[in-house]
């Protein structure tokens, strides 16, 4: 009977993070035990460019091999150079004190953000891309777009280097305005 299972897979302390900006992300997990006095004696991390490759046991980005270690926090990536926009899939296996290998846990993911200055290409959002009555106001770093939060939108052009499937993250500073009564 297996006594250890890697759980709570994390990359840079987050579950399936997107937009990482470091060349060597770090992996962590918890080894859950069903037996008494069990502990991890080794680990094996695989990182793949596709879920299909990982499911076939292929770590085409990185395959750490079996590493004799009880460490399970901040294990630095040691594979092929990661590029801007890469989406990676990873798993960890562990061995217990009796040298029994765990089953594979669920697959975890991470994606890279823009890593090089040359990757940063963009356009200022102009009023031509704003729908509704939004206008410019003084912002913390220059002009900002002010919305009423009801019927205004911004259209953002596709950026192929990031290759988002159906997901886009937008950061915003929010400054509360007047309360709008229903």
N, C-alpha and C positions, 0 to 999 in steps of 0.2 A: 504494500500500500504506500502511495506517495505521501510524504508528510509536509512538503513545502510547495507553495505556489506563489509566484510573483503577482502582486496586486498593486492597485493605485499607481499605475504607470504615469510618470511625469517627465516632461522635458522642460528644462529651465523653470522648474517648480509649478508648471501649469499642465492642465489636461489638454492635449491636442492643440498646442499653441499655433497661432498664425503670425506671420510677419517677423520671424526672429531675425536679429541683426548681428549675430555673432558667428564666426567661422566654425567654431567647435561647440555646438550646443551640448549641454550636460543632461544625462539621464538619471532618473531615480525611481525606486520602487520599494515596496514593503514585501518582505517574505512572510506570508501567512502560513501558520503551521497547524496541522491537525494532531501532531504528536507532541509529547512532552520533551522539553529540553532540546528542541531542534534548533538549528541555526544554519545559515548559508555558508558554504565552504568555497563555492565557485559560481561564476555567472558566464553567460554567453549572450551577446547582443547582436542582433541582425538588423540592418537598416536597408530598405529597398526602395527603388524608384516607383514601384507599383505594388498594389495589394496582391495581384496575381503572382508576382515573383516571390513575395514574402511567403505566401501560402504554399509555394513549391519549395520553400526552404532556401531561397536564393537571396543573399544579402549583397546585391550588386553595388550598393553605396558603401557599406561597411559590414564586415563579418569579424567580430572580435576574436572568434574562436573561444575555447574554454579558458577562462582566466581564473586561476586559483586566488580567490579573494573573498573576504566577508563583506566588502564594501558594496553598498547599494544606493549611495547618495552621491550625486555630482560626478558620475562617470562620464568623462569627456569623450565626445565623438572623435574617432580616429581614422576615418575613412577618406574616400575621394573628396576632393574639394567641392563644397556645396556652392551652388550658383543662385543668383537672385531668382525668386519665384519657384524654386524647387519645392515640390511636395514630397515628403518622405513618409514611409510606413515603417514601424519598428516593433520589435518584440524582445523580451528578455527571458531566458531560462535560467534556473538556479539549481544547484546541487546541495543536498543536505549533508549532515555529518556522516551519514552512511554511504555517501557518494551516489545517492539516487537522484536522477535528473527529474525535474518538474515537467509537467505538461506545459505547453505554450499558453500564455495568457491571451486575452483579447488583444487585437492589434491596436496600437496607438499611432498617432500621426503628428507631424509638425510640418510647417512650411516656412520657407525663407522669405524675408522681405527684400528690400532693395539694398544690396550690399556695397555697390560701387557708385561713386559720384556720377559716372556716365549713365547709370540706370535711371537716374532721376530726371524724367522728362515730363513736362506738364504745361498746362496753360492756365492762366488766371481765369477764374470763372467770371464771365462777363454777364451783363444784364441780358444779353441775347439768349443765354442758356437758362435763365430763371423764368419760371412760369408763375404768374400771380402778381401781387402788388409789392413784392419784396423790394427793398432798397438798400443802399449802402449806408453804413454808420461808422463812426470811429471805433476801431477795434484795438485790442492790446498790441498788435504788431502791425498796425496800419488800418486799411479799410476792412470792414467785415460786412457780411450780408445779413440784413435784419429780416426775420420772418415773423408773421403773426401766428404761425403754427396751425393754421386752419386750411388754407387753400393754396399754399405756395410750395413749389418744388424746384429742385435743381437737376438738370440733366448732365451727367458726367459721361464723357466719351470712354469707349473701351480702351484699355491699356494692355496689349497682348503680353508684355513681359511678365506681368503678374499672373496671367492665365487663371483668373478666378472662375470656378465652375459656375456656381450660381450665388456666390457670396462676395460681398463687398463690405469692407469696414470703413467707416468715415468717423473721424474724430471731430469733436466740436467743443467750443467753449460756449457755455450757456449762461446768459445773463437774464434773469427774470425781468419781465416787463410788467405792463399793466395786467391786472386780473381781468379776464374776459368773462362776462356773465352769460350764462346760457339763455 
